[in-house]
Amino acid sequence: MGTVCFFYPLSLTFAAVTFSYAIPDLTISAHIANNKVYIIAFILLVFWLCTFIGTRGLKHIGHVSFYGVWIGIIIPVFLLIAFGIYYAFGGGGVEMNTEASALLPHFHNIDQVVMAISIMLFFSGLEVNGVHVYMMKNPATEYPKALLLTCIIIGFIYIMGTLSVATVIPSGQLSITQSVIVAFKNYFAYTGLGILLPLIAIALTFGVVANSLTWIAGPASVLKYIAEQGYLPNIVQKKNKHGAPVFILISQATVVTVLACVYALSAKVQQGYQMLLQMTNAIYLTMYAILFVAFIRLRYKDRETVRPFMAGKKLVTAWIIALVGLTAAVFSFILCFFLPHSWI
Protein backbone atom coordinates (compact mmCIF):
# COMPACT_ATOMS: atom_id res chain seq x y z
CA MET A 1 0.00 0.00 0.00
CA GLY A 2 2.95 2.32 0.68
CA THR A 3 4.05 2.49 -2.94
CA VAL A 4 0.51 3.08 -4.16
CA CYS A 5 -0.03 5.92 -1.64
CA PHE A 6 2.78 7.86 -3.28
CA PHE A 7 1.30 7.25 -6.72
CA TYR A 8 -2.13 8.73 -5.87
CA PRO A 9 -0.95 12.37 -5.56
CA LEU A 10 0.96 12.01 -8.84
CA SER A 11 -2.02 10.82 -10.85
CA LEU A 12 -4.39 13.26 -9.19
CA THR A 13 -2.01 16.14 -9.88
CA PHE A 14 -2.25 15.30 -13.57
CA ALA A 15 -6.04 15.17 -13.18
CA ALA A 16 -6.12 18.54 -11.40
CA VAL A 17 -3.98 20.26 -14.03
CA THR A 18 -5.97 18.69 -16.85
CA PHE A 19 -9.34 19.53 -15.31
CA SER A 20 -8.40 23.20 -15.13
CA TYR A 21 -8.51 23.26 -18.93
CA ALA A 22 -12.21 22.46 -18.83
CA ILE A 23 -12.57 26.22 -18.34
CA PRO A 24 -13.04 27.87 -21.79
CA ASP A 25 -10.78 30.81 -20.91
CA LEU A 26 -7.29 29.38 -21.47
CA THR A 27 -5.57 32.22 -19.62
CA ILE A 28 -7.49 31.36 -16.48
CA SER A 29 -6.88 27.64 -17.06
CA ALA A 30 -3.10 28.08 -17.27
CA HIS A 31 -3.11 30.22 -14.11
CA ILE A 32 -5.16 27.71 -12.12
CA ALA A 33 -3.00 24.79 -13.33
CA ASN A 34 0.04 26.42 -11.70
CA ASN A 35 -1.74 27.22 -8.43
CA LYS A 36 -0.45 25.03 -5.57
CA VAL A 37 -3.50 25.64 -3.38
CA TYR A 38 -5.80 24.44 -6.15
CA ILE A 39 -3.69 21.31 -6.71
CA ILE A 40 -3.70 20.39 -3.01
CA ALA A 41 -7.45 21.07 -2.69
CA PHE A 42 -8.25 18.99 -5.77
CA ILE A 43 -6.17 16.02 -4.57
CA LEU A 44 -7.72 16.05 -1.09
CA LEU A 45 -11.29 16.56 -2.28
CA VAL A 46 -11.18 13.85 -4.95
CA PHE A 47 -9.25 11.30 -2.90
CA TRP A 48 -11.41 11.65 0.22
CA LEU A 49 -14.51 11.44 -2.00
CA CYS A 50 -13.13 8.23 -3.54
CA THR A 51 -12.37 6.94 -0.06
CA PHE A 52 -15.96 7.64 1.03
CA ILE A 53 -17.23 5.77 -2.03
CA GLY A 54 -14.90 2.92 -1.12
CA THR A 55 -16.39 2.70 2.37
CA ARG A 56 -19.78 2.01 0.80
CA GLY A 57 -18.45 -1.29 -0.51
CA LEU A 58 -15.68 -2.38 -2.84
CA LYS A 59 -17.40 -5.00 -4.99
CA HIS A 60 -18.89 -2.58 -7.54
CA ILE A 61 -15.86 -0.34 -7.95
CA GLY A 62 -14.22 -2.59 -10.55
CA HIS A 63 -16.92 -1.72 -13.10
CA VAL A 64 -15.84 1.92 -13.03
CA SER A 65 -12.38 1.07 -14.34
CA PHE A 66 -13.78 -0.26 -17.64
CA TYR A 67 -15.34 3.09 -18.57
CA GLY A 68 -12.39 4.99 -17.12
CA VAL A 69 -9.86 3.12 -19.26
CA TRP A 70 -11.81 3.62 -22.49
CA ILE A 71 -13.02 7.19 -21.96
CA GLY A 72 -9.98 8.59 -20.19
CA ILE A 73 -7.04 6.59 -21.57
CA ILE A 74 -7.50 4.51 -24.72
CA ILE A 75 -9.61 6.92 -26.78
CA PRO A 76 -7.58 10.07 -25.84
CA VAL A 77 -4.25 8.29 -26.47
CA PHE A 78 -5.20 7.18 -29.97
CA LEU A 79 -6.67 10.62 -30.68
CA LEU A 80 -3.38 12.19 -29.60
CA ILE A 81 -1.39 9.84 -31.83
CA ALA A 82 -3.73 10.45 -34.78
CA PHE A 83 -3.43 14.22 -34.35
CA GLY A 84 0.36 13.91 -34.16
CA ILE A 85 0.54 12.01 -37.44
CA TYR A 86 -1.86 14.43 -39.15
CA TYR A 87 0.07 17.46 -37.84
CA ALA A 88 3.49 16.11 -38.83
CA PHE A 89 2.51 15.01 -42.34
CA GLY A 90 -0.27 17.50 -42.99
CA GLY A 91 1.82 20.64 -43.05
CA GLY A 92 2.11 21.44 -39.37
CA GLY A 93 5.74 20.38 -39.16
CA VAL A 94 7.61 18.94 -36.20
CA GLU A 95 8.59 21.12 -33.24
CA MET A 96 11.14 18.74 -31.73
CA ASN A 97 14.77 18.60 -32.79
CA THR A 98 15.08 15.57 -35.10
CA GLU A 99 18.87 15.66 -35.46
CA ALA A 100 20.59 12.41 -34.49
CA SER A 101 22.57 14.14 -31.73
CA ALA A 102 19.35 15.40 -30.17
CA LEU A 103 17.50 12.08 -30.39
CA LEU A 104 20.16 10.16 -28.48
CA PRO A 105 20.23 10.60 -24.67
CA HIS A 106 23.08 12.62 -23.18
CA PHE A 107 24.28 10.51 -20.27
CA HIS A 108 26.72 13.21 -19.19
CA ASN A 109 23.73 15.48 -18.44
CA ILE A 110 22.51 14.57 -14.94
CA ASP A 111 19.16 16.28 -15.55
CA GLN A 112 18.35 13.94 -18.44
CA VAL A 113 19.50 10.87 -16.55
CA VAL A 114 17.46 11.75 -13.45
CA MET A 115 14.35 12.46 -15.50
CA ALA A 116 14.85 9.19 -17.39
CA ILE A 117 14.33 7.09 -14.24
CA SER A 118 10.66 8.07 -14.34
CA ILE A 119 10.43 5.52 -17.17
CA MET A 120 10.80 2.84 -14.49
CA LEU A 121 7.38 3.80 -13.17
CA PHE A 122 5.75 3.13 -16.55
CA PHE A 123 6.26 -0.62 -16.18
CA SER A 124 5.65 -0.86 -12.43
CA GLY A 125 2.92 -3.26 -11.41
CA LEU A 126 3.62 -5.92 -14.05
CA GLU A 127 4.65 -8.31 -11.29
CA VAL A 128 1.17 -8.15 -9.76
CA ASN A 129 -0.16 -10.24 -12.64
CA GLY A 130 1.92 -13.15 -11.33
CA VAL A 131 -0.92 -14.08 -8.97
CA HIS A 132 -3.00 -15.10 -12.01
CA VAL A 133 -0.42 -17.56 -13.38
CA TYR A 134 -2.22 -20.54 -11.89
CA MET A 135 -5.30 -19.72 -14.00
CA MET A 136 -3.41 -20.29 -17.25
CA LYS A 137 -3.50 -23.61 -19.09
CA ASN A 138 0.18 -23.44 -20.02
CA PRO A 139 1.90 -20.79 -17.85
CA ALA A 140 5.41 -21.73 -19.02
CA THR A 141 4.69 -20.38 -22.50
CA GLU A 142 1.58 -18.19 -22.07
CA TYR A 143 2.87 -16.03 -19.20
CA PRO A 144 6.07 -14.83 -20.96
CA LYS A 145 4.01 -14.09 -24.10
CA ALA A 146 1.47 -12.11 -22.04
CA LEU A 147 4.24 -10.07 -20.39
CA LEU A 148 5.95 -9.43 -23.71
CA LEU A 149 2.69 -8.29 -25.31
CA THR A 150 1.98 -6.04 -22.32
CA CYS A 151 5.43 -4.42 -22.54
CA ILE A 152 5.02 -3.86 -26.29
CA ILE A 153 1.61 -2.19 -25.80
CA ILE A 154 2.86 -0.01 -22.95
CA GLY A 155 5.97 0.92 -24.91
CA PHE A 156 3.91 1.78 -28.00
CA ILE A 157 1.51 3.98 -26.03
CA TYR A 158 4.23 5.89 -24.20
CA ILE A 159 6.60 6.25 -27.15
CA MET A 160 3.95 7.31 -29.66
CA GLY A 161 2.19 9.47 -27.08
CA THR A 162 5.44 11.21 -26.16
CA LEU A 163 6.35 11.77 -29.81
CA SER A 164 2.88 13.20 -30.45
CA VAL A 165 3.38 15.67 -27.59
CA ALA A 166 6.92 16.61 -28.70
CA THR A 167 5.70 17.10 -32.28
CA VAL A 168 3.47 20.04 -31.42
CA ILE A 169 5.21 21.58 -28.36
CA PRO A 170 8.71 23.13 -28.59
CA SER A 171 11.18 21.49 -26.19
CA GLY A 172 11.62 24.69 -24.21
CA GLN A 173 7.88 24.79 -23.44
CA LEU A 174 7.41 21.18 -22.33
CA SER A 175 5.89 20.74 -18.88
CA ILE A 176 5.90 17.53 -16.86
CA THR A 177 2.34 18.20 -15.68
CA GLN A 178 0.67 20.09 -18.55
CA SER A 179 2.20 18.81 -21.79
CA VAL A 180 -0.56 16.31 -22.63
CA ILE A 181 -3.46 18.74 -22.32
CA VAL A 182 -1.43 21.54 -23.95
CA ALA A 183 -0.69 19.21 -26.87
CA PHE A 184 -4.43 18.63 -27.29
CA LYS A 185 -4.98 22.39 -27.08
CA ASN A 186 -2.45 23.02 -29.87
CA TYR A 187 -3.83 20.23 -32.06
CA PHE A 188 -7.39 21.46 -31.61
CA ALA A 189 -6.29 24.99 -32.49
CA TYR A 190 -4.54 23.70 -35.62
CA THR A 191 -7.60 21.75 -36.77
CA GLY A 192 -10.17 24.35 -35.71
CA LEU A 193 -11.67 22.05 -33.05
CA GLY A 194 -10.90 24.20 -30.02
CA ILE A 195 -14.44 23.74 -28.74
CA LEU A 196 -13.54 20.11 -27.91
CA LEU A 197 -10.77 21.00 -25.42
CA PRO A 198 -13.04 21.13 -22.32
CA LEU A 199 -14.52 17.77 -23.35
CA ILE A 200 -11.15 16.03 -23.65
CA ALA A 201 -10.04 17.64 -20.37
CA ILE A 202 -13.06 16.18 -18.59
CA ALA A 203 -12.52 12.77 -20.25
CA LEU A 204 -8.86 12.62 -19.17
CA THR A 205 -9.80 13.68 -15.64
CA PHE A 206 -12.49 11.03 -15.45
CA GLY A 207 -10.00 8.37 -16.54
CA VAL A 208 -7.55 9.27 -13.79
CA VAL A 209 -10.20 9.52 -11.08
CA ALA A 210 -11.75 6.19 -12.13
CA ASN A 211 -8.31 4.61 -12.05
CA SER A 212 -7.65 6.05 -8.57
CA LEU A 213 -10.97 4.72 -7.33
CA THR A 214 -10.07 1.26 -8.60
CA TRP A 215 -6.61 1.38 -7.02
CA ILE A 216 -8.11 2.43 -3.71
CA ALA A 217 -10.09 -0.80 -3.65
CA GLY A 218 -7.21 -3.07 -4.74
CA PRO A 219 -4.56 -2.64 -2.00
CA ALA A 220 -7.28 -2.27 0.65
CA SER A 221 -8.76 -5.63 -0.33
CA VAL A 222 -5.34 -7.31 -0.24
CA LEU A 223 -4.50 -5.90 3.19
CA LYS A 224 -7.94 -6.92 4.45
CA TYR A 225 -7.29 -10.49 3.35
CA ILE A 226 -3.83 -10.49 4.99
CA ALA A 227 -5.33 -9.11 8.21
CA GLU A 228 -8.03 -11.80 8.21
CA GLN A 229 -5.27 -14.43 8.06
CA GLY A 230 -3.91 -13.06 11.33
CA TYR A 231 -0.76 -11.37 10.00
CA LEU A 232 -1.84 -7.85 10.98
CA PRO A 233 -3.32 -6.35 14.18
CA ASN A 234 -7.04 -6.79 14.85
CA ILE A 235 -7.76 -3.11 14.28
CA VAL A 236 -6.73 -3.51 10.62
CA GLN A 237 -9.47 -6.11 10.22
CA LYS A 238 -12.17 -3.62 11.16
CA LYS A 239 -14.99 -3.53 8.58
CA ASN A 240 -18.23 -1.59 8.34
CA LYS A 241 -21.66 -2.96 7.47
CA HIS A 242 -20.76 -2.89 3.76
CA GLY A 243 -17.74 -5.12 4.34
CA ALA A 244 -15.27 -2.34 3.50
CA PRO A 245 -11.97 -2.18 5.46
CA VAL A 246 -12.59 1.23 7.02
CA PHE A 247 -9.36 1.45 9.02
CA ILE A 248 -7.23 0.69 5.96
CA LEU A 249 -9.10 3.16 3.74
CA ILE A 250 -8.91 5.99 6.28
CA SER A 251 -5.22 5.30 6.98
CA GLN A 252 -4.51 5.36 3.25
CA ALA A 253 -6.34 8.67 2.80
CA THR A 254 -4.44 10.17 5.74
CA VAL A 255 -1.08 9.27 4.21
CA VAL A 256 -2.15 10.76 0.86
CA THR A 257 -3.23 13.95 2.65
CA VAL A 258 0.25 14.34 4.16
CA LEU A 259 1.93 13.64 0.81
CA ALA A 260 -0.24 16.22 -0.96
CA CYS A 261 1.25 18.86 1.32
CA VAL A 262 4.57 18.41 -0.54
CA TYR A 263 3.26 21.06 -2.92
CA ALA A 264 3.15 23.55 -0.05
CA LEU A 265 6.91 23.05 0.37
CA SER A 266 7.80 23.48 -3.31
CA ALA A 267 8.23 26.70 -5.24
CA LYS A 268 6.33 25.43 -8.29
CA VAL A 269 3.78 22.72 -9.05
CA GLN A 270 6.27 20.98 -11.36
CA GLN A 271 8.85 20.81 -8.58
CA GLY A 272 6.37 19.25 -6.17
CA TYR A 273 5.34 16.76 -8.84
CA GLN A 274 8.95 15.79 -9.54
CA MET A 275 9.61 15.35 -5.81
CA LEU A 276 6.65 12.98 -5.49
CA LEU A 277 7.70 11.18 -8.66
CA GLN A 278 11.20 10.53 -7.34
CA MET A 279 9.90 9.43 -3.93
CA THR A 280 7.50 7.04 -5.65
CA ASN A 281 10.29 5.64 -7.81
CA ALA A 282 12.55 5.21 -4.77
CA ILE A 283 9.93 3.16 -2.92
CA TYR A 284 9.01 1.07 -5.96
CA LEU A 285 12.68 0.38 -6.71
CA THR A 286 13.29 -0.70 -3.12
CA MET A 287 10.48 -3.22 -3.47
CA TYR A 288 11.90 -4.50 -6.76
CA ALA A 289 15.37 -4.87 -5.25
CA ILE A 290 13.85 -7.01 -2.48
CA LEU A 291 11.99 -9.08 -5.08
CA PHE A 292 15.20 -9.90 -6.97
CA VAL A 293 16.97 -10.92 -3.75
CA ALA A 294 13.98 -13.03 -2.71
CA PHE A 295 13.92 -14.62 -6.18
CA ILE A 296 17.45 -15.98 -5.73
CA ARG A 297 16.88 -16.99 -2.12
CA LEU A 298 13.79 -19.04 -3.00
CA ARG A 299 15.63 -20.80 -5.84
CA TYR A 300 18.03 -22.17 -3.19
CA LYS A 301 15.65 -22.55 -0.26
CA ASP A 302 12.78 -24.21 -2.18
CA ARG A 303 14.73 -25.76 -5.01
CA GLU A 304 12.49 -28.82 -5.23
CA THR A 305 9.25 -26.86 -5.47
CA VAL A 306 7.40 -27.51 -8.74
CA ARG A 307 6.56 -24.18 -10.38
CA PRO A 308 4.23 -23.78 -13.39
CA PHE A 309 6.46 -20.96 -14.64
CA MET A 310 10.14 -20.51 -13.83
CA ALA A 311 12.21 -17.51 -14.90
CA GLY A 312 15.59 -18.97 -15.73
CA LYS A 313 15.45 -22.75 -15.42
CA LYS A 314 19.18 -22.90 -14.73
CA LEU A 315 20.67 -21.20 -11.68
CA VAL A 316 23.18 -19.36 -13.86
CA THR A 317 20.35 -17.80 -15.85
CA ALA A 318 18.48 -16.96 -12.65
CA TRP A 319 21.58 -15.22 -11.24
CA ILE A 320 22.01 -13.19 -14.44
CA ILE A 321 18.37 -12.06 -14.34
CA ALA A 322 18.60 -11.16 -10.65
CA LEU A 323 21.93 -9.31 -10.93
CA VAL A 324 20.85 -7.28 -13.97
CA GLY A 325 17.55 -6.37 -12.32
CA LEU A 326 19.13 -5.63 -8.95
CA THR A 327 21.87 -3.47 -10.50
CA ALA A 328 19.31 -1.45 -12.47
CA ALA A 329 17.10 -1.02 -9.39
CA VAL A 330 19.96 0.08 -7.12
CA PHE A 331 21.43 2.46 -9.72
CA SER A 332 18.05 4.04 -10.37
CA PHE A 333 17.36 4.26 -6.63
CA ILE A 334 20.57 6.26 -6.13
CA LEU A 335 19.60 8.63 -8.95
CA CYS A 336 16.34 9.40 -7.12
CA PHE A 337 18.38 11.53 -4.69
CA PHE A 338 19.92 13.77 -7.35
CA LEU A 339 18.09 17.03 -7.98
CA PRO A 340 17.53 18.27 -11.53
CA HIS A 341 19.35 21.55 -12.23
CA SER A 342 16.01 23.34 -12.67
CA TRP A 343 15.33 22.89 -8.93
CA ILE A 344 18.47 24.66 -7.79
Salt bridges, closest charged atoms under 4 A:
GLU228 OE2 - LYS239 NZ 3.32
